[in-house]
Amino acid sequence: MGKETTIVDTSDPQSIARAIRKVNVTPGLRIQPGIDALWALYKAPDHTMTRSSIEKEYGAFDLHFGWFCRRVAEELGANNPDVLALVDYAADEAGSQVLKLKASVVAALNGAEKAKKHPSK
């Protein structure tokens, strides 16, 4: 899996979760498909999906999920982040790009799910 250390990798899960929440409430047409794609990737086996399956379900990658990834990374302090800021990636045997959520993002979403299930007082 292609991997480079980024601000997303070095950020704590709470900071990533805050950045995701902040981007999620930003007005705009691209938000819903981006957050929906993020949760779909999180719920996928091994947090992994092909780029083409994300595009098929949620629309143009760069305009939706990629835009969402960039905005989250910018909230974390990245300067001009990549559209793949929240994922590691590789090509499968057929040449399709396979995306896997970064461990730090999985940890942030785990915390978000637990908070939804067990809200504090």
C-alpha positions in Angstrom: 0.0 0.0 0.0 1.4 3.4 -1.0 2.0 5.3 2.2 3.6 8.6 3.1 3.5 10.2 6.5 1.3 13.2 6.5 -0.3 15.5 9.1 -3.2 13.1 9.1 -0.9 10.3 10.3 0.6 12.4 13.0 -2.6 14.0 14.3 -4.4 12.5 17.3 -7.9 11.0 16.7 -9.7 13.7 18.6 -8.2 16.4 16.3 -9.1 14.4 13.2 -12.6 13.9 14.5 -13.0 17.7 15.2 -11.7 18.4 11.7 -14.2 16.0 10.2 -17.0 17.5 12.1 -16.0 21.0 11.2 -15.8 20.2 7.5 -19.1 18.3 7.7 -21.0 21.4 8.8 -19.5 23.6 6.1 -22.2 24.7 3.7 -21.8 23.3 0.2 -23.0 20.8 -2.3 -20.0 18.5 -2.0 -20.2 17.8 1.7 -22.9 15.0 1.8 -21.3 12.7 -0.8 -17.9 13.2 0.8 -19.0 12.3 4.3 -21.1 9.4 3.0 -18.1 8.1 1.1 -15.9 8.4 4.2 -18.4 6.4 6.3 -18.8 3.8 3.5 -15.0 3.3 3.5 -15.0 3.0 7.3 -17.7 0.4 7.2 -16.1 -1.6 4.3 -14.2 -4.7 5.1 -10.7 -3.7 6.3 -11.7 -0.1 5.7 -10.8 -0.7 2.0 -12.6 0.1 -1.3 -11.6 0.7 -4.9 -11.6 4.3 -6.1 -13.9 3.3 -8.9 -16.5 1.9 -6.5 -16.4 5.2 -4.5 -16.8 7.2 -7.7 -19.7 5.0 -8.9 -21.6 5.4 -5.6 -20.7 8.9 -4.6 -19.8 10.8 -7.8 -16.6 12.4 -9.1 -13.8 11.6 -6.7 -12.0 15.0 -6.8 -15.3 16.9 -6.4 -16.7 14.9 -3.5 -14.6 12.5 -1.4 -11.3 14.0 -2.6 -12.5 17.5 -1.8 -13.7 16.3 1.7 -10.3 14.7 2.3 -8.4 17.9 1.4 -10.6 20.1 3.6 -10.1 17.8 6.6 -6.3 17.8 6.1 -6.4 21.6 5.8 -8.3 21.9 9.1 -5.4 19.9 10.6 -2.9 22.4 9.2 -1.8 20.9 5.9 -0.8 23.2 3.1 -2.2 22.1 -0.3 -3.0 18.5 0.7 -3.6 15.7 -1.7 -7.1 14.4 -2.6 -6.0 11.1 -0.9 -5.0 12.8 2.4 -7.2 10.4 4.5 -6.2 7.2 2.8 -3.3 5.0 1.8 -3.5 3.5 -1.7 -2.2 0.9 -4.0 -3.1 -0.7 -7.3 -4.7 -4.2 -7.3 -3.9 -7.0 -9.9 -6.4 -5.4 -12.3 -4.8 -2.0 -12.1 -7.6 -0.5 -10.0 -6.7 2.0 -7.3 -7.5 0.5 -3.9 -8.0 3.0 -1.0 -7.7 2.1 2.7 -8.4 4.6 5.4 -5.4 5.7 7.4 -5.2 4.1 10.9 -5.5 7.6 12.4 -8.8 8.2 10.6 -10.1 4.8 11.6 -9.3 5.7 15.2 -11.1 9.0 14.9 -14.2 7.4 13.4 -14.1 4.7 16.1 -14.3 7.4 18.7 -17.1 9.2 16.9 -19.1 6.0 16.7 -18.6 5.3 20.4 -19.7 8.8 21.2 -22.9 8.4 19.2 -23.7 5.1 21.0 -22.8 6.3 24.4 -23.3 10.1 24.6 -21.9 11.8 27.7 -24.2 13.2 30.3 
